[in-house]
Amino acid sequence: MIASEHSIPPISFWLMQFLLKLSKYTNQHIHKVETDYSWAMMQAVLLAFNKESMPAYLERTFAICQRQKTWADIKPTTVLHLCSAHIIKAVASAFQKKTADKGLKNFATYVFARLQNTVSINDALAIFKPFCTVFIARKFSQTVRESLAFLEGLIASEDAILQDTTEEVPEKLEVGDNSSATIFGSSPYSRLFRGIYDDVKAIVEDENPQHEENPYYCPEVITFLLDNYMGIYPLWSGLLLGDLKRYAYDKAELPLPEHHKKRDTNCHVEQWFCIVKTSILRKKTHLRPAHFIQAMYRSLKGRYKDYIMRNNLPDDILLRPHRPSSNVSFAEERWGRRASKKHKKGTGKSHFYRAPFEMPAPMIQRIAPSIGNVTDVLEGVAEKVLTPTPCEVSKPKRHPAIECIDLTNEKDISEGEVSVEVMEGYIRAILNKHDKCGQLYQLNHYITGLILHGKREEVARQGLKDTNFCRGSCVFHI
């Protein structure tokens, strides 16, 4: 995808186009999408695959993990997961800004890595509670010692799946900041982990102040996690990895397999970006879109051909059209072109729904006062038209005889002044009356000039390309 901005609309549009094209060839469902910590990418993925926003996704996943959904409700869900490598790097960099002690930063990063490996909310709560105890307690009390020993053993074991945990998820959470407009403020995971933080804070404040100072005291670490990561806990942990059937209440609760996936990365995408920058673009990243597309097209075309040859696939596999489907999701609206009728600017069915510029009235009443004695003149003009004579104007061969009449000339009209519009209308009426064979044509100065001196495109634009001035026809010029 090539876009001028990294925002939700272009990314979600491209993903929807991808899903539409993919559904024409296969019915397989995409179970998981791996991405980096980009809010535009994350929200675009949820909008394209799950048709929901980030707050709605967090609420639904929390209900799934609480075994409140059936398998039919869970099965069509596409899991959004953030790259573990990107997350752990961002967290370690943030911890380094919160404390100058490198050892304390590394210890907090190790604990967060164990949080990443958790596959249930109970395990996450069992780790987060001693984590808060160690880092927000000012005094090194017995509670802090026990929590520190638990975390050190957890780091040494390299395993975050706890068998004997006493922390249970409360059945009903307090409303808290559910009415907040932010994603973290409305997240049920934020209320859950913040509740643990408040409980631990109340406990450590009642500790004996005579204890020695806690060398692990750094409440900024916990505050940073609560504000930026704990609200989206299922996105960067192993909570939703693997088979989600274990969360369906209409299915038997099965134990986790021995080698259950705890984290995942988008390293394949990062490796492809490296190939694009180094091998395809030769480290020339500042390119115009046309040059970039040409380079990518040549490379991808060669890679497709190489893959086809290696796997003995048909040569025309990329050119085969997909089978047409009657599914309404593939429907595409097409506008038919009108070949014969010309669409005139300013006309349409909505014309009568607007206020007219001039109030309509019967034509007889409108033009009757200005007629005068023009009828006799027009009858004489009609007789002159019906007996055409060759025009003295030079013309190419096969051109019809043109009778040139100047209605403003006193020689042709001797009685009164007659407006050109009224005269043109009456002449057209008389021509229609006497034209039995469709060989009488009425042209004004502009169209006549186009025929004699204009270009072919201008003549066609006036709707005269199908007009055939055969022998014996007459052109009446006004």
Phi, psi and omega in degrees: 000132176243119182223158179274352180210152179257081183223176186294314185302309181293325181291314180294324178297316179295319179294322177294322175297320177298316179296322179294315178294321181294321182292344177283344183245338182209156177255007182291143181263136177280114186279324187214143175238125180257130181215173176269182185278072177238119183295326177295315180293318182297312182288328177293322178295315179295323180291321183281319187268319184251353180056044181210164180271174180295314177300320179294323178294318179294320177297319183289320178294326177295319176294325178295315180292339175272009179058048178250005181238151175276168179294328177295329177281331185274327189303315182284004182285133171261119184280131174261123181229139180266145182300127182294324180294318178295319183294312184293328177291317179294320180292317179297320178295321179292320178297326180294331177280340181274336182214145177272350180279114182294323179295319178294322177297317180293323179296314179295325179292322177298319180294319178295324176299325177290328174295324177297328183276357181289146181240009176210157180291325180299318178295321180295319178293324180293334178271321185291329181294308176293333176299313177295320182299317183289325190262348180247356179274128179284328183254147182272075184274182180294323178298320179292321178298315180295319179295320179295319178297321178297316181291322178296320176293325179293319179293322181289330183278343182055033180220133181251003178272107184265133183274318182248092179244141180258347181283129178238147179285127178297143182292322180235122179269152174291152183296314177058235182262034182297333179276001181292149182277348181276159180293316181289327180291329181264358183285135175292334178289325176297317179295325181293308183287328177291328174297320176297319180298317180295321179295316180294321180297322177292327181288313185288337178288338179269003180290161180293122182289356181277355178290162179288166182291144180275117180290345181265007184294117177197078184294343179297331179295312181292320179298320178297317180295319180294326184277337190234341188227323187291335178291337178244040183307318182290347182281328184247002179252183178267020185298320184251011177278152180087199183282119179280000180295340180292344180264351183284131183282345177268007176240155179291138180282112183260149177289156180292143177294167185294319181252058180286137181289130183251336180205165181208159181225164173255044184297330180294322178292318179296324177293322177294321176299322177296319178296318180297316185287321187267312187273319185273309182271352179055040177065019174261088186273338182269080182239155173286155182304322182296317179293321178296317181294320179297316180295318180292323180296316179297318181292313182293323178297318177294322180292321177297317179295320178297318179295320179295319180290321181292329183255012176054045178268158178300146182292331183263023184293330180281344183258356181289129178285150178284157180288135179295144182235147177269006180295133183292340179291342178264006184293140179227126182278129180239139181262124179281143180267139177272120185276320188262317184279140179260131179274117181271137181293135177092359179249156180168175182291338182277005183298319184279355176269356178254160179288132182287152176288329180227132182295123181292147179209160178303138184295326182296317181290330184285321186258351183300318182295336185259009183287308183067227179251037184282338184301314180297321179297317182293324177299320177293323177296320180297318178298323178293326179290320182293344177240073186290151175234153181300141180277148181281355179286136179293138183213156177291170177294156178066008174277145181289163175290136183243122177265112183266119181232127178257107184287346178271355180281135180295338179291323180274322180233117185252354185240108171073172177260131182239130179293148183296321182295317180293317179298317181297320178294317180291322178296320179296323178295318179292321178296318178296327181290319185265350183276096181270335185249005179069038183240012177251124184238140180246120182234148173262182184296323185293311182292324177297320177297324177295319182293319185278321189233358185271181179268165182296322181294322180292325177293318179295329181291338179272005178077025183253008184289337179264002182277130181242105178278087183281175181292133181097351178279163184228137177250124181256113184262128181239000000 
